[in-house]
Amino acid sequence: MRRRSPARWLAPLALVTCAVAIYTVVNHELLSDDGNATTTSATTSTTGRTASTATTKHKSTKKSKTYIVKSGDSFSVIAAKEGIDASALQEANPDVDASALHPGQKLKLPR
């Protein structure tokens, strides 16, 4: 009887592990885009026997308004929908290429 190679079950396990890691990173990035920062700190006493963990959420005092790009949107279409000037929208998003907008992309709206 031929013995099966461990690669038969290690490869799918590695694939699932990578998928979970990618999901975790992407999910964390999407949550951090909302303006909420999560800070976790651990404190250990000098004896090393007790440990406590505190999680705090800090909300930013300035809430910037965002727009999520939909299929077929352009800077001028978004500006018309939101009632703002297209050049002001472009100034609020200097790192965004106006010709390369994609659905799901978040844009900052000027005040």
C-alpha positions as CSV (number, residue, x, y, z in Angstrom):
1,M,0.0,0.0,0.0
2,R,1.3,3.4,-1.0
3,R,1.6,6.1,1.6
4,R,0.1,9.5,0.8
5,S,2.2,12.5,0.7
6,P,1.6,15.2,3.4
7,A,1.5,17.8,0.6
8,R,-2.0,16.4,-0.2
9,W,-3.4,18.1,2.9
10,L,-0.7,20.7,3.6
11,A,-1.4,22.6,0.3
12,P,-5.1,23.1,0.9
13,L,-4.4,24.0,4.5
14,A,-1.8,26.7,3.4
15,L,-4.3,28.0,0.8
16,V,-7.1,28.4,3.5
17,T,-4.6,30.0,5.9
18,C,-3.5,32.6,3.2
19,A,-7.2,33.3,2.4
20,V,-8.0,34.0,6.1
21,A,-4.9,36.2,6.4
22,I,-5.9,38.2,3.3
23,Y,-9.5,38.6,4.5
24,T,-8.3,39.8,7.9
25,V,-6.0,42.4,6.5
26,V,-8.5,43.7,4.0
27,N,-11.3,43.8,6.6
28,H,-9.0,45.7,9.0
29,E,-8.2,48.2,6.3
30,L,-11.8,48.7,5.4
31,L,-12.8,49.3,9.0
32,S,-9.9,51.7,9.6
33,D,-11.1,53.8,6.6
34,D,-14.3,54.7,8.6
35,G,-12.4,57.2,10.7
36,N,-12.5,55.0,13.8
37,A,-9.2,54.0,15.3
38,T,-9.0,51.0,17.5
39,T,-6.2,50.9,20.1
40,T,-5.3,47.8,22.0
41,S,-2.9,47.9,24.9
42,A,-1.8,45.1,27.3
43,T,-0.5,45.8,30.8
44,T,1.4,43.2,32.8
45,S,2.2,43.6,36.5
46,T,5.8,43.2,37.7
47,T,5.2,39.7,39.0
48,G,4.1,38.6,35.5
49,R,1.1,36.7,36.8
50,T,-1.7,39.0,35.8
51,A,-2.4,40.7,32.5
52,S,-5.2,42.9,31.5
53,T,-6.2,44.1,28.0
54,A,-8.1,47.3,27.3
55,T,-9.7,48.1,24.0
56,T,-10.7,51.7,23.3
57,K,-12.4,53.2,20.3
58,H,-11.6,56.8,19.5
59,K,-13.9,58.6,17.1
60,S,-12.5,61.5,15.2
61,T,-14.0,64.8,16.2
62,K,-14.2,65.9,12.5
63,K,-16.5,63.6,10.6
64,S,-15.6,64.0,6.9
65,K,-18.3,63.0,4.5
66,T,-17.5,60.4,1.9
67,Y,-19.0,59.1,-1.3
68,I,-18.7,55.6,-2.6
69,V,-18.3,55.5,-6.4
70,K,-20.9,53.6,-8.4
71,S,-20.6,52.2,-11.9
72,G,-20.7,54.9,-14.5
73,D,-19.8,57.7,-12.1
74,S,-17.3,60.5,-12.9
75,F,-16.2,63.5,-11.0
76,S,-18.8,65.7,-12.8
77,V,-21.6,63.2,-12.2
78,I,-20.7,62.9,-8.5
79,A,-20.4,66.7,-8.1
80,A,-23.9,67.1,-9.7
81,K,-25.4,64.4,-7.3
82,E,-23.9,66.0,-4.2
83,G,-24.4,69.6,-5.3
84,I,-20.8,70.6,-5.2
85,D,-18.2,71.9,-7.7
86,A,-16.3,69.3,-9.7
87,S,-13.0,71.1,-9.2
88,A,-13.6,71.2,-5.4
89,L,-14.2,67.5,-5.5
90,Q,-11.0,66.9,-7.4
91,E,-9.0,69.2,-5.0
92,A,-10.4,67.2,-2.0
93,N,-9.1,64.0,-3.7
94,P,-5.7,64.9,-5.2
95,D,-4.4,61.3,-5.1
96,V,-7.4,60.0,-7.2
97,D,-7.1,59.7,-10.9
98,A,-10.3,61.1,-12.4
99,S,-10.1,58.8,-15.4
100,A,-9.6,55.7,-13.4
101,L,-12.6,55.7,-10.9
102,H,-13.9,52.2,-10.0
103,P,-17.0,51.1,-8.2
104,G,-16.6,50.8,-4.5
105,Q,-13.9,53.5,-4.3
106,K,-14.3,56.0,-1.5
107,L,-14.0,59.7,-2.3
108,K,-13.8,62.6,0.3
109,L,-16.4,65.2,-0.3
110,P,-15.5,68.9,0.3
111,R,-17.3,70.8,3.0
